[in-house]
Amino acid sequence: MPKRATALRWTGTGAPQVVAAGRGAVAERILEQAQAAGVPVREDPALADALAQLALGDEVPEAMWTAVAEVLAWAYGLDRAITTNR
């Protein structure tokens, strides 16, 4: 099965929005762009598949908030750890 990637944007208010999604070569490009921008990447195939069902620009539905919140907490924790160790 080809790799799948979904990118979210969260402004700190409201629900995160889907800003990119794809599989195969498109997924690889999303991951490359994230890496180049210093955005943490977490592999979660089940969540990526669920988020990929949403249209670009859609907000993450309430049923997925807990899973997405866990990923955001992980990313912010990772960012904080990296910043503290600089």
Wavefront OBJ file of the C-alpha trace (Angstrom):
o trace
v 0.000 0.000 0.000
v 1.430 3.433 -0.916
v 2.414 5.803 1.863
v -0.240 8.367 2.787
v 0.338 11.786 4.343
v -1.962 14.496 5.611
v -0.865 17.960 6.735
v -2.845 20.038 9.197
v -2.732 23.691 10.157
v -3.908 24.908 13.540
v -3.954 28.604 14.390
v -4.638 28.077 18.081
v -8.366 28.633 17.793
v -11.052 26.447 16.311
v -10.310 23.035 14.864
v -7.226 22.227 12.772
v -7.716 22.297 8.999
v -6.505 19.887 6.341
v -4.046 21.803 4.157
v -2.527 18.919 2.171
v -3.221 15.232 1.657
v -2.032 12.578 -0.728
v -0.534 9.159 -1.263
v 2.514 7.838 -3.033
v 4.606 10.561 -4.668
v 2.324 13.313 -3.331
v 2.727 11.961 0.212
v 6.502 11.910 -0.226
v 6.410 15.554 -1.362
v 4.299 16.554 1.664
v 6.823 14.828 3.948
v 9.763 16.503 2.179
v 8.148 19.921 2.568
v 7.456 19.273 6.256
v 11.045 18.213 6.844
v 12.390 21.260 4.980
v 10.185 23.527 7.104
v 11.206 21.836 10.353
v 7.710 20.499 10.994
v 7.650 17.351 13.139
v 6.282 14.295 11.323
v 4.558 11.446 13.119
v 3.630 8.175 11.452
v 0.066 7.162 12.235
v -1.384 5.324 9.219
v -4.871 4.947 10.712
v -5.156 8.659 11.504
v -3.679 9.640 8.131
v -6.248 7.435 6.383
v -9.097 8.956 8.402
v -7.916 12.521 7.783
v -7.431 11.823 4.074
v -11.191 11.315 3.797
v -11.624 15.038 4.478
v -11.493 17.642 1.732
v -8.727 20.249 1.626
v -9.730 23.165 3.826
v -12.080 21.069 5.957
v -11.823 21.368 9.704
v -11.081 18.194 11.618
v -14.434 16.866 12.877
v -15.077 16.599 16.591
v -14.914 12.788 16.456
v -11.191 13.077 15.575
v -10.245 15.835 18.017
v -8.734 13.534 20.639
v -6.469 11.756 18.158
v -5.367 15.028 16.569
v -4.861 16.668 19.987
v -2.512 13.824 20.951
v -0.447 14.431 17.819
v -0.355 18.200 18.418
v 0.690 17.654 22.052
v 3.450 15.305 20.839
v 4.650 17.870 18.269
v 4.631 20.771 20.736
v 6.439 18.636 23.324
v 9.064 17.676 20.775
v 9.492 21.309 19.738
v 9.846 22.361 23.375
v 12.461 19.646 24.022
v 14.481 20.707 20.979
v 14.270 24.400 21.936
v 15.307 23.686 25.531
v 18.362 21.706 24.412
v 19.694 24.463 22.137
l 1 2 3 4 5 6 7 8 9 10 11 12 13 14 15 16 17 18 19 20 21 22 23 24 25 26 27 28 29 30 31 32 33 34 35 36 37 38 39 40 41 42 43 44 45 46 47 48 49 50 51 52 53 54 55 56 57 58 59 60 61 62 63 64 65 66 67 68 69 70 71 72 73 74 75 76 77 78 79 80 81 82 83 84 85 86
